[in-house]
Amino acid sequence: MIYPIVAYGDPVLRKECRDIEKGELDVKQLAEDMFETMYAASGVGLAAPQIGKDIRIFVVDGQPINENLDEDEEPNPSLVGFKKVFINAEILEEDGDDWAYEEGCLSIPDVRAEVYRPEKVKIKYFDTDWNEHIEEYEDIAARIIQHEYDHIDGILFTDLISPLKKQLLKKKLTNISKGVVNADYKMRFAKK
């Protein structure tokens, strides 16, 4: 099932999400639906608040980044086989130098900005079989995780950009919250 993507301005994107209780819902089906929704919108990550659910689950698949490279570009090794579901995730540690990368978000179409994040992350989470994992990621994989993890804490990438850039984007963000945006996927707007 493909969900509409919740647009910037909806209060669910600002909620700190709650943990999922084992057996509370079919996490395998939800994860499958989230992947389907993410692929339909050409994303590499999707968090539950982006489909209107205030629960701690997000999905990632960085392989499309490697598949859409120019001929002269090398695939990013951190993204090979990087397709995962994170349930009740907890970042244990962020390490390394902060580095800039232009990020975007399915909930904020046509807006991109440089965001600085640490280069490594150590995270604890459950998979869809409720097995606990503690893993470390770096480079783009770490960034995708950090971006989606922020979503389940009610943080958007636009919160992490410079005040000047935020001011320059103000009108665009206001328009998105009002439903004035062109996205090639179905969206849900709070104030439309």
N, C-alpha and C positions, 0 to 999 in steps of 0.2 A: 504494500500500500504506500502510495506516495502522499506525504503530508505537504500542506502549504508551508512555506518558510515564513516564520514570524519576522516582521519588519522592525527596524529600529523605531523606538518610541513605545513599543509594547512593554508594559510593566514586567512581564514574565522574564524579559531579558535582564532585568536588574535584580532578580531574586537570587538569594543564596539558596541553592537547591538542597533538598533533603536526601539522605541516604535511602536506597531501595532495600526493603526487607526481603530476604530470601523467600520465594514462594508468593510474593505479593502480586507479581505480574509475570507474564511470559517474556523474559528478557531476550530470549533467542528470537522470537517473532518481532519484538520491538527493534532489536538490533538490525534484523533483516530489513525491516521497513525503513529504518534510518539510513542504511546503506543505499537502498533503492532511491530514497528521497535525495540523498547527497549526490548520487551519480546523475540523477535527472537534472540537477542544478549545476553539474560540472564542478562540484566541490571536492576537497581532499579531507575535510573534517566536518562533523556536524554534532552539535550537543543538543540534549533534550530540550532546553529552553527554546531553541530555534524551531522546534515543532510544537511549542506551547506547553511543554511538560516541565514542571519544576522538580525534577529528579536527577540524581547524579549518575548520568550515563552519557558517554560520547563515543563516537566511532571515527576512525581515521583510515585513510588509504592514500599513501603518498606516491604510489606507483604511477598514477597519471602524470605527475610532474616529470618523472623520468621518460615517460612515453612521448611527451610533447616537446622534447629538446630539439634544437637545431642540430644539423649533421655534425658540426664541429664541437658540440658540447658533450661532455662526459656525463654519464648517469651518476646520480648521487648515491653512494653506497648505503647511506643511512636509510634510504627509501626502498631498497630492494626487499620485497616481501613484507613491507610495512603496512599491513592491513590488520587492524585490531579493534576490539571493543573494550572500553574501560568502564567498569561499574564501581561506584563508590570510591573513586580514585582519591589518593592523597599524595601530593607532592612532598617528598621527604627532604629533598635537597636540590638546589639549583647552584651550578658551579660554572667556573670559566668566565671569560671576558664577555661583557655585553656586546652584542653586535647588531648592526642595523640590517633590516630586510623589509622590503615593501610588502605589507600584508593587506589582505582584503577580507571580506566576510559576506557570506550569503545573505545575512540579515541586513546588510548595508551595501546594496548593489552599486556598482560604478564609483565606489570610494576606495582609494588605496592610499596608504601612507607608510612611511618608514617607522618601524617600531624597533626599539632596542630590547633584546632579551638575552639572558645568560645562554651560553652555548651548550650546556649540558643539564640534564634533569634526571633525577632518581625518583621513581614513582611506585607507589603500592596501589594495587587495584585487584578487582575480581574479574574473571572472564565470565562468559555466559553459562559455564558449568559450575560456577561459584568456586573455582580454584583461585587461591590467592597468589599473586605474583609481585615480586619486587624486581624492577628492571631499570636499567640506565639507558638513556638515549642521548644523542648529540646531533648537532647540526640542524638540518631542516626538520628531521623527525622530532627533535626536542622542541623546536619552535611550534610545529603543528600541535603537539601535545599541550604546550603552554597556552596557546591560543584557545583551544577547546576547553582546557581546564579553567581558564578565566571565565568562560561562559557559565560553567556550573557554579561559579562564585559570584555571578552577577556583574562581571567586568567585561567591557567591550574594548577592542583594540583602539578605538578612538579615545578612550580614557588615558591611553599611554602615549599619546602624541603631544607635540609641543603646543603651548597655548596659541601661538600664532597660526599653526596649521589648523588647529581646532576652530579658530575664528574664521579662517578662510573656508572651512567646510560647513559652517553653521547653516547657511541657507540650504545647501544640498541635504543635510541631515534633517532639517525641518520638513523639506519637501518629501523625503522618504517616509517620515512619520505620518504625513498626511496622505500617503498613497500616490504621490506624484513621482513616479519612477518607472523606468522601463526595465523589466527583468524578463528573461526568457524562461522563467519558471513561475509557478503559482506562488503567490505570497498572501499573507494575512496581515492586515493593518489594524492597529488599535483605534485610530481616530477617523477612519474613512467613513 
